[in-house]
Amino acid sequence: MPSKNNAPILLQIKVTLKHVQPEIWRRLLLPSDLSLYQLHCILQVTMGWEDIGEHYFEDAAGNCYGDPSAALEERDETLYTLSDVLHTKQPSLMYGYDEEDGWEHLIQLEKTLPYFADDDQP
């Protein structure tokens, strides 16, 4: 089960599309309480995808997260947040998209920053 997290922080992540040259990557600053489903939606826009293929997340321990209606062996991505699967002890996560084309993205935690809800964020 997902953990009950404290107040959110900001996570600076780098998303790299694997197996392509030249390297294609994006750097994002996201709240730690963002659900994996919300992260999927953000990745679709930032990577220029059209959300027409299935997707999944896989953490360093081999746990898979995705749309629970698509596969029984995946954990429900709407119930887990970035802070549940991406932190200093587990600083990377895999995002797979469109099984036919086999796009794989490496998501790496670069740093954490304080989150101030009332202030403007970078």
DRENPA-3360 file (N, C-alpha, C; in nm, 2 decimals, always signed):
BEGIN
1 = MPSKNNAP = +0.08/-0.12/+0.00/+0.00/+0.00/+0.00/+0.09/+0.12/+0.00 ~ +0.03/+0.23/-0.06/+0.11/+0.36/-0.06/+0.12/+0.41/+0.09 ~ +0.23/+0.48/+0.11/+0.25/+0.54/+0.24/+0.17/+0.67/+0.26 ~ +0.15/+0.70/+0.38/+0.09/+0.83/+0.41/+0.20/+0.93/+0.43 ~ +0.22/+1.02/+0.33/+0.34/+1.11/+0.33/+0.31/+1.24/+0.41 ~ +0.42/+1.30/+0.45/+0.41/+1.43/+0.52/+0.38/+1.54/+0.41 ~ +0.40/+1.66/+0.45/+0.38/+1.77/+0.36/+0.46/+1.75/+0.23 ~ +0.41/+1.79/+0.12/+0.48/+1.77/-0.01/+0.60/+1.86/-0.02;
9 = ILLQIKVT = +0.70/+1.81/-0.10/+0.82/+1.88/-0.13/+0.82/+1.88/-0.28 ~ +0.91/+1.96/-0.34/+0.93/+1.96/-0.48/+1.04/+1.86/-0.52 ~ +1.02/+1.78/-0.63/+1.12/+1.69/-0.68/+1.17/+1.74/-0.82 ~ +1.29/+1.76/-0.83/+1.35/+1.79/-0.96/+1.39/+1.66/-1.02 ~ +1.32/+1.62/-1.14/+1.35/+1.50/-1.20/+1.40/+1.52/-1.34 ~ +1.48/+1.42/-1.39/+1.52/+1.42/-1.53/+1.46/+1.30/-1.60 ~ +1.39/+1.32/-1.71/+1.33/+1.21/-1.78/+1.40/+1.20/-1.91 ~ +1.46/+1.08/-1.93/+1.54/+1.05/-2.05/+1.48/+0.94/-2.13;
17 = LKHVQPEI = +1.46/+0.96/-2.26/+1.41/+0.86/-2.35/+1.53/+0.77/-2.38 ~ +1.51/+0.64/-2.35/+1.62/+0.55/-2.37/+1.63/+0.50/-2.51 ~ +1.75/+0.45/-2.55/+1.78/+0.38/-2.68/+1.76/+0.47/-2.80 ~ +1.78/+0.60/-2.78/+1.77/+0.69/-2.90/+1.90/+0.79/-2.89 ~ +1.94/+0.82/-3.01/+2.05/+0.92/-3.02/+2.01/+1.02/-3.13 ~ +2.03/+1.15/-3.11/+2.09/+1.21/-2.99/+1.99/+1.19/-2.87 ~ +2.05/+1.21/-2.75/+1.97/+1.19/-2.63/+1.85/+1.29/-2.62 ~ +1.74/+1.24/-2.59/+1.62/+1.33/-2.57/+1.58/+1.32/-2.42;
25 = WRRLLLPS = +1.57/+1.44/-2.36/+1.54/+1.44/-2.22/+1.46/+1.57/-2.18 ~ +1.40/+1.56/-2.06/+1.33/+1.68/-2.01/+1.36/+1.68/-1.86 ~ +1.37/+1.81/-1.81/+1.38/+1.83/-1.66/+1.25/+1.89/-1.61 ~ +1.20/+1.83/-1.51/+1.07/+1.87/-1.45/+1.08/+1.90/-1.30 ~ +1.01/+1.99/-1.25/+1.00/+2.02/-1.11/+0.85/+2.00/-1.07 ~ +0.83/+1.89/-0.99/+0.70/+1.84/-0.96/+0.68/+1.82/-0.81 ~ +0.55/+1.84/-0.76/+0.52/+1.82/-0.62/+0.53/+1.67/-0.59 ~ +0.58/+1.63/-0.48/+0.60/+1.49/-0.44/+0.47/+1.42/-0.42;
33 = DLSLYQLH = +0.36/+1.49/-0.40/+0.23/+1.43/-0.38/+0.15/+1.41/-0.51 ~ +0.22/+1.43/-0.62/+0.16/+1.40/-0.75/+0.14/+1.25/-0.77 ~ +0.02/+1.21/-0.82/+0.00/+1.06/-0.84/+0.07/+1.02/-0.96 ~ +0.10/+0.89/-0.97/+0.17/+0.84/-1.09/+0.08/+0.85/-1.21 ~ -0.05/+0.85/-1.20/-0.14/+0.88/-1.31/-0.12/+1.02/-1.36 ~ -0.11/+1.12/-1.27/-0.09/+1.25/-1.30/+0.05/+1.27/-1.37 ~ +0.15/+1.20/-1.32/+0.28/+1.20/-1.38/+0.27/+1.15/-1.53 ~ +0.20/+1.04/-1.55/+0.18/+0.99/-1.68/+0.12/+1.09/-1.77;
41 = CILQVTMG = +0.02/+1.17/-1.73/-0.04/+1.27/-1.81/+0.06/+1.38/-1.84 ~ +0.14/+1.42/-1.75/+0.24/+1.52/-1.77/+0.35/+1.47/-1.87 ~ +0.39/+1.35/-1.85/+0.49/+1.29/-1.94/+0.44/+1.29/-2.09 ~ +0.31/+1.26/-2.10/+0.25/+1.25/-2.24/+0.27/+1.39/-2.31 ~ +0.24/+1.49/-2.23/+0.25/+1.63/-2.29/+0.40/+1.67/-2.31 ~ +0.48/+1.65/-2.21/+0.62/+1.70/-2.22/+0.70/+1.62/-2.32 ~ +0.67/+1.50/-2.34/+0.75/+1.41/-2.44/+0.69/+1.42/-2.58 ~ +0.57/+1.48/-2.59/+0.51/+1.49/-2.72/+0.43/+1.37/-2.77;
49 = WEDIGEHY = +0.39/+1.28/-2.67/+0.32/+1.16/-2.70/+0.17/+1.20/-2.71 ~ +0.09/+1.11/-2.77/-0.05/+1.13/-2.79/-0.14/+1.04/-2.70 ~ -0.09/+0.97/-2.61/-0.16/+0.89/-2.51/-0.25/+0.79/-2.58 ~ -0.20/+0.72/-2.68/-0.28/+0.62/-2.75/-0.23/+0.47/-2.72 ~ -0.12/+0.46/-2.65/-0.08/+0.33/-2.62/-0.08/+0.30/-2.46 ~ -0.07/+0.18/-2.42/-0.06/+0.15/-2.28/+0.07/+0.20/-2.22 ~ +0.07/+0.21/-2.09/+0.18/+0.26/-2.02/+0.20/+0.19/-1.89 ~ +0.32/+0.20/-1.83/+0.34/+0.15/-1.69/+0.46/+0.22/-1.63;
57 = FEDAAGNC = +0.47/+0.21/-1.50/+0.58/+0.25/-1.43/+0.64/+0.13/-1.36 ~ +0.78/+0.12/-1.35/+0.84/+0.02/-1.27/+0.95/+0.08/-1.19 ~ +0.94/+0.05/-1.05/+1.04/+0.10/-0.96/+1.16/+0.01/-0.95 ~ +1.26/+0.05/-0.88/+1.38/-0.03/-0.87/+1.36/-0.16/-0.81 ~ +1.26/-0.18/-0.73/+1.23/-0.31/-0.67/+1.15/-0.40/-0.76 ~ +1.12/-0.36/-0.88/+1.05/-0.44/-0.98/+0.90/-0.43/-0.96 ~ +0.84/-0.34/-0.88/+0.70/-0.33/-0.87/+0.65/-0.25/-0.99 ~ +0.54/-0.29/-1.05/+0.48/-0.22/-1.16/+0.35/-0.15/-1.12;
65 = YGDPSAAL = +0.33/-0.03/-1.18/+0.22/+0.05/-1.15/+0.16/+0.09/-1.29 ~ +0.03/+0.10/-1.29/-0.04/+0.14/-1.42/-0.19/+0.15/-1.40 ~ -0.25/+0.14/-1.51/-0.40/+0.14/-1.52/-0.45/+0.01/-1.47 ~ -0.52/+0.00/-1.36/-0.56/-0.13/-1.30/-0.66/-0.20/-1.39 ~ -0.73/-0.14/-1.49/-0.82/-0.21/-1.58/-0.74/-0.27/-1.69 ~ -0.62/-0.23/-1.71/-0.54/-0.28/-1.82/-0.47/-0.41/-1.79 ~ -0.42/-0.43/-1.66/-0.35/-0.55/-1.63/-0.36/-0.58/-1.48 ~ -0.39/-0.70/-1.44/-0.41/-0.73/-1.30/-0.29/-0.73/-1.22;
73 = EERDETLY = -0.17/-0.75/-1.28/-0.05/-0.76/-1.20/+0.01/-0.62/-1.17 ~ -0.05/-0.51/-1.22/+0.00/-0.38/-1.19/-0.07/-0.32/-1.08 ~ +0.00/-0.24/-1.00/-0.06/-0.17/-0.89/-0.13/-0.04/-0.95 ~ -0.24/+0.00/-0.88/-0.32/+0.11/-0.93/-0.24/+0.24/-0.92 ~ -0.20/+0.30/-1.03/-0.12/+0.42/-1.04/-0.19/+0.54/-0.98 ~ -0.32/+0.54/-0.96/-0.39/+0.65/-0.90/-0.37/+0.66/-0.75 ~ -0.33/+0.54/-0.69/-0.31/+0.53/-0.54/-0.17/+0.56/-0.49 ~ -0.08/+0.58/-0.59/+0.06/+0.60/-0.55/+0.11/+0.73/-0.60;
81 = TLSDVLHT = +0.20/+0.80/-0.51/+0.25/+0.93/-0.55/+0.40/+0.92/-0.58 ~ +0.45/+1.03/-0.64/+0.59/+1.03/-0.67/+0.68/+1.00/-0.55 ~ +0.64/+1.05/-0.43/+0.72/+1.03/-0.31/+0.71/+0.88/-0.26 ~ +0.61/+0.81/-0.30/+0.61/+0.66/-0.27/+0.71/+0.58/-0.35 ~ +0.74/+0.63/-0.47/+0.83/+0.54/-0.56/+0.96/+0.61/-0.60 ~ +0.98/+0.73/-0.56/+1.10/+0.81/-0.60/+1.15/+0.89/-0.49 ~ +1.26/+0.85/-0.43/+1.32/+0.91/-0.31/+1.47/+0.88/-0.31 ~ +1.54/+0.93/-0.21/+1.68/+0.92/-0.21/+1.73/+0.78/-0.20;
89 = KQPSLMYG = +1.65/+0.69/-0.14/+1.69/+0.55/-0.13/+1.65/+0.47/-0.26 ~ +1.57/+0.53/-0.34/+1.53/+0.47/-0.46/+1.51/+0.58/-0.56 ~ +1.63/+0.63/-0.62/+1.63/+0.75/-0.70/+1.60/+0.74/-0.85 ~ +1.55/+0.62/-0.89/+1.51/+0.61/-1.03/+1.38/+0.53/-1.05 ~ +1.32/+0.55/-1.16/+1.19/+0.49/-1.19/+1.19/+0.47/-1.34 ~ +1.13/+0.37/-1.39/+1.12/+0.34/-1.54/+0.97/+0.37/-1.58 ~ +0.95/+0.44/-1.69/+0.82/+0.47/-1.75/+0.82/+0.41/-1.89 ~ +0.73/+0.31/-1.91/+0.72/+0.25/-2.04/+0.59/+0.29/-2.11;
97 = YDEEDGWE = +0.60/+0.32/-2.24/+0.48/+0.37/-2.31/+0.48/+0.30/-2.45 ~ +0.36/+0.27/-2.49/+0.33/+0.22/-2.62/+0.41/+0.09/-2.65 ~ +0.35/-0.02/-2.60/+0.42/-0.15/-2.61/+0.47/-0.19/-2.75 ~ +0.39/-0.15/-2.85/+0.42/-0.18/-2.99/+0.56/-0.11/-3.03 ~ +0.58/+0.01/-2.99/+0.70/+0.08/-3.02/+0.81/+0.07/-2.91 ~ +0.76/+0.03/-2.79/+0.86/+0.00/-2.68/+0.94/+0.12/-2.63 ~ +0.87/+0.24/-2.62/+0.94/+0.35/-2.57/+0.97/+0.34/-2.42 ~ +1.09/+0.35/-2.38/+1.13/+0.34/-2.23/+1.19/+0.48/-2.19;
105 = HLIQLEKT = +1.15/+0.52/-2.07/+1.20/+0.65/-2.02/+1.26/+0.62/-1.88 ~ +1.38/+0.67/-1.86/+1.44/+0.66/-1.73/+1.41/+0.79/-1.65 ~ +1.34/+0.78/-1.54/+1.31/+0.90/-1.45/+1.41/+0.90/-1.34 ~ +1.49/+1.00/-1.32/+1.59/+1.01/-1.22/+1.56/+1.13/-1.13 ~ +1.57/+1.10/-1.00/+1.55/+1.21/-0.90/+1.69/+1.29/-0.89 ~ +1.69/+1.41/-0.93/+1.81/+1.49/-0.92/+1.83/+1.56/-0.79 ~ +1.72/+1.62/-0.74/+1.73/+1.69/-0.61/+1.59/+1.72/-0.56 ~ +1.58/+1.75/-0.43/+1.45/+1.79/-0.36/+1.47/+1.93/-0.32;
113 = LPYFADDD = +1.35/+2.00/-0.32/+1.35/+2.14/-0.28/+1.23/+2.16/-0.19 ~ +1.23/+2.26/-0.11/+1.11/+2.29/-0.02/+0.99/+2.33/-0.11 ~ +0.88/+2.30/-0.06/+0.75/+2.34/-0.13/+0.68/+2.44/-0.04 ~ +0.66/+2.56/-0.09/+0.59/+2.66/-0.02/+0.46/+2.69/-0.10 ~ +0.35/+2.65/-0.05/+0.22/+2.66/-0.12/+0.18/+2.80/-0.15 ~ +0.21/+2.89/-0.06/+0.17/+3.03/-0.08/+0.27/+3.12/-0.16 ~ +0.39/+3.06/-0.19/+0.48/+3.14/-0.27/+0.48/+3.09/-0.41 ~ +0.54/+3.17/-0.50/+0.56/+3.13/-0.64/+0.67/+3.03/-0.64;
121 = QP = +0.65/+2.93/-0.72/+0.76/+2.83/-0.73/+0.83/+2.86/-0.86 ~ +0.96/+2.81/-0.87/+1.03/+2.83/-0.99/+0.97/+2.76/-1.11;
% end
